[in-house]
Amino acid sequence: MANILVIDDNPANRETYADILEGDGHTVVTAPSGEEGLARLGGAAIDAVICDLRLPNLDGLATMELAHERHPGLPWILVTGHGNEETAVSAIKQGAFNYLTKPVDLGRLKAAVESAIRLAAANRENRQLRRELGYDEALARIVGTSSAVRQMKALIKQVAGTDATVLIDGESGTGKELVADAVHALSQRASRPYVKINTAAIPRELLESELFGHERGSFTGAVALKKGKFEAADGGTVFLDEIGEMPLDSQVKLLRVLQDGSFSRVGGNQALRADVRLVCATNRDLKAEVLASRFRMDLYYRLNVVNIRVPPLRERREDIPLLASAFVDRLNRKHHQEKTLSEGVLAQLRRQPWQGNIRELENAVERLFILAPGRVIDGDASTLPAMPEPPQHKAPASQDDAVQALVGLTLPEVEKRILLATLAHCGGNKSRAARMLAIGVKTLYRKLEEYGLGTGE
């Protein structure tokens, strides 16, 4: 049996429809207005809606249009007064499943509901099928059979079905964007907008406008109102790449969105809301950025609800032949050729350090492909240009070295660093950090406030 929502401002109509449908074994939820009907949709799994066309404040057509933004495919049966068939037919064109005229024939009502339920079931099956196909396609793009990749794919599947904020970290060139794509494709929001933003590629002074929009005249060049990416992605997913590059003032606004879902455009005072799932990626050590006061600690813990680490290529060398072959297949399709990699080249590729990870491997394979005169690619992979060695940062080797690293800092700065390091060590648990520092929790909160670090609570 199905769950039916009845929206009608007439209590007698609500009671009559409920009695009839519950007599057929359905569960009926009622609402006296369009606003309350939308609220009921957000709190229960509804299979079909019966809605009166004439409602106070928000009429039935407007209610249906708003609902379809969040619940596409949900069948609506609109009830209209006698003589308003033209309006009802117009509503069908705007997405209504069916309409009934008053006085409602209860037999037609039951038949319309049964048809709507069958449509809802078919829509669910189609969504499930698309989701399963999306699973295959999204995960197939992440090439590899190593244990590290299998564990990562299992975590993606587990996390994708939730609305949890995801932080993806890994070195440059490891494929973090593919992981973000898979999280969205496997989620319940897969049919909704998916907006990608490279934080590092947007000038600092324009980042807030890009994320949250701006009002006309809010700054030089703002000749018209502009909606931001969060508004554009309402109901879907926002992917913030290179989140570690975000300036501190923009981090404050992002934290507000995560806390209560609200934000305002640049130059505006109106509080706007957007229902988005946030996925972020970084190649920086955000804990180190927090300790260096370049990233807010409260934002870090908000973002790091679920962490997906993308392993570097050196930790999954058994995947190198699969990746290299996949790149050759793609190049063959592009250039209409049938080249293959020799076993000797594959062995050499497995031995390379690949400091630039998958991106470097892809570029190397393309170079070998282009330079190979015949169908078999058997060039010398060891002659490929290598990435420069990254600078090595020597960690303090002893307690004396650690103390020396603090020489020259002011006492407040030393205290601030110790507070942050202890909080990071305790995973953000303030009670545990206070005990470790031998101070009260109230004192810890006061000091965090004093240093402008915030509490995130």
N, C-alpha and C positions, 0 to 999 in steps of 0.2 A: 504494500500500500504506500501512498505518497503523502508528502507534507505540502499542504496548500495554504497560501497566504490570501486572506480576504481583506481588502481595503475598501471601506465604505463608511461614510459619516452617519449613516442611518443605523442605529442599533438593531432595529427589527430585521433589516436586511442581513446584517452580519449574523444574527442568531439563526435566521432561516437557512442561509447558505451552510452554516456550520452544522446544523442538525442534519441536513440532507447528505452532506459529504461524509460526516462522521458515521452516518448510518451505513455508508458503503465501505467503512473501515479506514478511511483516511484520517490523518491528523490535521486539524485546522488551527491556524494562528490568525488572529484578527487584529486590525488596526483601524482607528477612526479617522486617520489623516494620511496624506502622502508622506509627510515627514516621519511619522511613526512607522509607516510601512517600510520605508527605507531602513530605519533602525532595526526592524524585525528581520529584514533580509541580511543584515550584517551579523545577526546573532544566531541564525539557524539555517540548516540546509533545506531550502525550499525547492520544490519540483515544479510548481506552477502558481500563477498569481491571478486572482479575480479582483478587478479594480474598477470602481465607479469612475466614470469620466468626469463628473462634476464633484469636485472636492474643494473645501475651503483652502485658501492660500495657495497651495501647490496642487494643480488639477491632475487628473489621472494621466493625461498624455505627458506632462512634464515629469511626473513621478516615474513613468515607464522609461523615458529617455535617460533620466539620471541613473536609474537602476541598470540599464543596459550597458552603461559605461563600466560598471563593476561586475555585472553578471551577464555577459553576452550569451545569447542562446537560451535564456530563461523564457519560457512561453508565458505571455500575458493575455488574459481574456478581459477585454474592456466592456463595461456595462454602460449603455447610453440610453437616454430618454427616447420615447417614441417620436419619430420624425427627425431624428438626428443621424439617420443612416449615412448621409454624406460625410459627416464628421467621422463616423466610425470607419468608413471605407478609407478615408484619409489616414486614420490611425493605423490601419493594416499596412499601408504603404510605408509608414514610419517604423514598423517593426512589431506591431501587435500580432499575436497568433490568431485571434478570433475576436468577435464581438457579439454581444447579446443585447437585445432591446427590451426596455421595460414595458409592461410587467414581464419579468423573466419567466420563461417556461422552464420549470425545474427539470423536465426530461432533457431539454436541450442543454441545460447547464451541466447535467451529469455527463452527457455525451461529449460536450466540449472539453470538460475536465479530463475525461479518459483519453481523448485525442492528444491533449496537451501533455499528459503524463507519458504517453508513448513517445512523443517527440523529445521530451526531456531525457528519457532513457536512451534514445538513439544518440542524442547529443553527447551524453556521458560516455557512451561506448566510443564515439568518434574521437572525443578528447583523449580518452585513455589510449586509443590506438595511435593517435598523433604523438602522445607523450612517449609511448614505447618506441616509436620510430625515432623520436627526438633523442631518447636515451641512446639508441644505437649510433645515430649520426654524431651527436655531441661528443660521446665518449670515444668514438672511432677516430675523431680528429686528434685525440691525445694518443700518439703512437707509442707503443711499448708494452712489453710483457714482463718486465722486471718486477721484483717484489715491491720495490719502492713505488712504481707506477700503479701496480694493482692496489696497494694500500691507499694511494691517493684517490684513485677512481672510486673505491669503496666509500671513502669519506665524502667525496662529492655527492654520490647517490644519497648518502645518509643525511647530508645537510641541505641538499637542494629542495627537498619537500617542505622545509620549514621556512619561516620568515626571518631567521636569525641573520644578523650582520656577520659578514665573512671577511676576514683579513687574509689575503694571499701574499705570502712572502717567498722570495727566491732571488737568485742572482739574475742579472740582465741576460736576456736571451734564452731563458728556461721554458717559456711558454705560459706565463701567468695569465695572459689574456685568454688563451684557450680554456683555462680552468674557469675563469669568470664566465665565459660564454656557456660552458657546460652547466654551471650552477643555475644560470637563468633558463637555459633550454629545458632542464629537467624539473623546473619549479612549476608551481601552480600559476605563476605569472607569465608563462612562456608565450601566451598569445597577446600579452600586453606590451607596452613600449619598453625597449631596452636601449638606454642612452649611455654612451661611453664618453668619458672626459679624461684627457691626459692633462693632469694638473700642471705638469712641468712645461707643457707646450703653450700655456696661456699666460700672457703678461700679468704680473702681480696685480696691477691696477684694474685689470679687466676680469679677474677671476670671479669676484663676487657677483658681478653683473651676469657672467656666463652661467653661474650656478643658480642664482636666485632671481635674475631678471632686474630690470630697472624701470623707473617711472620716467615719463617724458620730462625733459628739462633737468633731470637729476645731476647731470654733469655735461660738460662741453661735448657735443656730438650726439647726445641722447635726444634725437629729434622726435622719437615716438616711443610709446610704451613697448617694452620687450619682455616676454615671458622667459624665465630661466629654464635650465635643464630639469630641475626638480618638478616644476609644473608640467613640463612636457612628458615626464615619465610617470605621472600620477597613475597608480595602479600597477606599475611595472617595476623595473630594476634600474638603478643607477650604478654604473661601474666607474669608480674613481681610480685611475691608474696613477702611479707615482704619488701616492698620497703623502709620502714623506716630504715632498717639495712644497706642500701647502703652507702659506704664511700663517703666522699665529692669529692675526685678526680674522682671517677666513675660518680658521679652526673653531673660533668661538661660535660663529653662526652655524657651522656644521654640527657642533655639539648640541645646539638648541634643536635642530631638526631631529637628531637622534633621541633627544629627551622627550619632546612632546609633539613632534611632527609638524611644528610651525616654523615659519620664516617670514621675512618681509623683503620686498624688492628694494634695491638701492634707491634711496630718495623717497621711500614710501613708509607710511606708518601702519598700513593695514596688515594685520596678521593673516597670512595665508597658510593653508595646510596642504600637504601632499602625502599620499599613501605610497611610499616607495620602499623597496628592499635595497639596502646598500651593500655593495660588494667593493672592496678596496684592494689594491695591490701595491707593493713596495719592494724595492731592492735594497732599501736601507734597513739598518738595525734600529727599529723604532724605540727599543728600550734605551739604547745609547743616545738617541736623539732626545728622549725625555730627560736623561741625566744631564745632557748639554743644554737643557732649557730651550730646545728648538722645536719641541713637540709637546703638546699639553698631555699631562699624565691622565687627566680625566677622559679626554678624547681617546687616548690609546686604549683604555680599558673598555670604553664603549664600542670601539671598532673591533677589538680582539675577542669577540664573543666566541667565534669559532675560527681557529687558525688552520689554514691549509698551506703546508710547506711544499713548494715545488722543488724536487731534488735537482742539483746540478748534474750535467751529463757525466761527469767523472764518477758519480755514484751509481750510474746505471749504464755502464759500458756495454752490457749485453743487448741494450736497445739500439746501439749505433747502427748495426747492419739493417735493422728494420726501418729506422729513420732515413738512412742513406738511400735505401731502395725506394721508399715512398717519395723522396725528392726526385729521384731519377724517373719514376713513373709520371710524376707531374710534369717534368721537363719533356718527356717523350710526347705527352698529350699536347703540350704547348707547341712543340717544334715538329710534330708529326714524324717522329723517329721511333726506333726500337732498340735503344742502347741498353746495355746491362753492365753492372759492376763486376769486375773479376774478383775471385776469392782473395787474391793477393792485395788488391786495393782495400777490400773490406777489412782485412787483417791489419793493414796499416792505419786505416781510419780508427780502428778500436784502440790503437796505441797512442794516438795523439792526445795532448792534454785538454784541448777544447775549453780554454778559459772563457771564450765567448759563448759557450754552450751550444744549444741547438741552432741559434742564428748563425754562428760561425760555421758549424757543420754544413748547414744548408748552402751558404755562400761557397764553401770549399767544393761541395759536390757539383754545384753549378759550373764552377771553373773547370773541374775535371771533365764534365760533360761537354763543355764547349770546345776544349782543347783535344778531346779524343777524336782521332781521324776515322776510326772504324766503329763497328757496332759494340765492341767490347771495350769498356773503359778500364784500361790497365796502366794508367800513368802512375807516376811515383808520388803518392800522397805525402811522403815525408818532405817534399820540396815546397809544400804549401806554406804561405806566409803565416807565421804564428802570431797570436795576440801577445802584446807586451806583458811582461810579468807585472802583476799589481804590486803597489808598494806594500812592504811589510811593516806593520806597526807593532813594535815590541811592547808587550804588556809588562807592567811592573813585575819584576822577578822576586821581590821580597817586600816585607812590610815597610822597610826603610825606603824602597823605591816608591811605594804608594804614598808615603808621607811626603817625600820630595816633590811628588806631582802636585801637592797642595801648596807648596811654597810660593808666596807672592800673591795668594788670594786673600781677600778680606775674611774676617771671621764669619760674618753673615753668609758669605758665599760658600765657605767651607761647610757651615751648618746646613745650608740649603742642599748641597750635594750629598751630604750624609743622609739627610731626610729622604731624598729621592732614591738613593741607592738602597736604603733599607726597605722602603716601600716596594721597590721593584723586586728585591730579594724575597719579600713576603707576599708577592703576587697581588699587591694592592690591599691586603688585609690590614686595616689600620689598627685594630686591637692588637694583633700580633706584632706589628711594627713598633707600637708604643711600648709594649713589654720589652722588646729587644733593646729599645733606646732608653729604657728605665724612666719613662715619663708617662703622665696620664694621657688618656685619649683626648681629653679636652685640650690639653697643652699641644698635642700633635695637630689637632684641627686649627688651633689658634696660630701656630707657626706656619702651617700651610697657607692660611688666609693672609698672614703677615707677608709672606713671600710671593703672594699673588699666584699660587699654584692651584687653587681651587680644590674641591673635594670630590667633584663628580657625583655628589649626592644631594 
